[in-house]
Amino acid sequence: MTTFDQREQAFEAMFAHDETMKFSAYARRNRLLGLWAAEALGKHGEDAQAYAKAVLLADFEEPGDEDVFRKVRRDFDLRGVEIADATLRAKMAELLALAVVQLKNE
């Protein structure tokens, strides 16, 4: 095996690892967001865990964050939870950063 082949394999392994970490970070962010939103919606215990799972699953509807945002926004609107879109998006960004830190510390 040549040095070039070894470098190529190392790059591919690094890319695969980065993509796995990215997926894990977004999944954890969505779970954390679901738990945060569940509290705002007055859900506790198993109901909160089930809601967090529903938020996590909402992310598989389409690429990007809009499906998750719409899920939480719609649920807040239905229950009369007043929160600005910018605040919700900021919370999503905050929880993504927290998820990354948590994954790096594991």
C-alpha positions as CSV (number, residue, x, y, z in Angstrom):
1,M,0.0,0.0,0.0
2,T,1.4,3.4,-0.9
3,T,1.5,6.4,1.3
4,F,-1.1,8.0,-0.9
5,D,-3.5,5.1,-0.3
6,Q,-2.9,5.3,3.4
7,R,-3.6,9.0,3.4
8,E,-6.7,8.5,1.4
9,Q,-7.9,5.8,3.9
10,A,-7.1,8.0,6.8
11,F,-9.1,10.9,5.2
12,E,-12.1,8.6,4.5
13,A,-12.0,7.4,8.1
14,M,-11.8,10.9,9.5
15,F,-14.7,12.0,7.2
16,A,-16.8,9.0,8.4
17,H,-16.1,9.8,12.0
18,D,-17.0,13.5,11.5
19,E,-20.3,12.6,9.9
20,T,-21.1,10.2,12.7
21,M,-20.3,12.8,15.3
22,K,-22.4,15.4,13.4
23,F,-25.4,13.0,13.3
24,S,-25.0,12.2,16.9
25,A,-24.8,15.9,17.9
26,Y,-28.0,16.8,16.0
27,A,-29.8,13.7,17.4
28,R,-28.7,14.7,21.0
29,R,-29.7,18.3,20.3
30,N,-33.1,17.2,19.2
31,R,-33.6,15.1,22.3
32,L,-32.5,18.0,24.5
33,L,-34.8,20.4,22.6
34,G,-37.6,17.9,23.0
35,L,-37.1,17.8,26.8
36,W,-36.8,21.5,27.0
37,A,-40.0,22.0,25.0
38,A,-41.8,19.3,26.9
39,E,-41.2,21.3,30.1
40,A,-42.6,24.4,28.5
41,L,-45.6,22.4,27.4
42,G,-46.2,21.1,30.9
43,K,-45.1,17.5,30.2
44,H,-43.3,15.5,32.8
45,G,-41.8,12.0,33.2
46,E,-42.7,9.5,30.5
47,D,-44.7,12.1,28.6
48,A,-41.7,14.3,28.4
49,Q,-39.5,11.4,27.2
50,A,-42.1,10.5,24.6
51,Y,-42.3,14.1,23.4
52,A,-38.5,14.3,23.2
53,K,-38.5,11.1,21.0
54,A,-41.2,12.7,18.8
55,V,-39.0,15.7,18.3
56,L,-36.1,13.5,17.5
57,L,-38.1,11.6,14.9
58,A,-39.4,14.8,13.3
59,D,-35.9,15.4,12.1
60,F,-36.2,12.6,9.6
61,E,-38.9,14.3,7.6
62,E,-36.5,16.4,5.5
63,P,-32.9,17.6,5.5
64,G,-32.0,20.5,7.8
65,D,-33.5,21.9,10.9
66,E,-36.8,23.2,9.6
67,D,-38.8,20.0,10.3
68,V,-37.7,20.1,13.9
69,F,-38.4,23.8,14.2
70,R,-41.9,23.4,12.7
71,K,-42.7,20.5,15.0
72,V,-41.9,22.4,18.2
73,R,-43.3,25.7,16.8
74,R,-46.6,24.0,15.9
75,D,-46.9,22.3,19.3
76,F,-46.1,25.6,21.1
77,D,-48.8,27.4,19.1
78,L,-51.4,24.6,19.8
79,R,-50.8,24.8,23.5
80,G,-50.5,28.6,23.7
81,V,-46.8,28.7,24.6
82,E,-45.6,32.2,23.7
83,I,-42.1,32.1,22.4
84,A,-40.5,34.1,19.5
85,D,-39.2,32.2,16.5
86,A,-35.8,33.8,17.1
87,T,-35.8,32.6,20.7
88,L,-36.6,29.0,19.6
89,R,-33.9,29.1,17.0
90,A,-31.4,30.5,19.5
91,K,-32.3,27.6,21.9
92,M,-31.7,25.1,19.1
93,A,-28.3,26.6,18.5
94,E,-27.5,26.7,22.2
95,L,-28.5,23.0,22.6
96,L,-26.5,22.0,19.6
97,A,-23.4,23.5,21.2
98,L,-24.2,21.7,24.5
99,A,-24.7,18.4,22.6
100,V,-21.3,18.8,20.9
101,V,-19.6,19.4,24.3
102,Q,-21.4,16.4,25.9
103,L,-20.3,14.1,23.1
104,K,-16.7,15.3,23.2
105,N,-16.6,14.6,27.0
106,E,-17.9,11.1,26.7
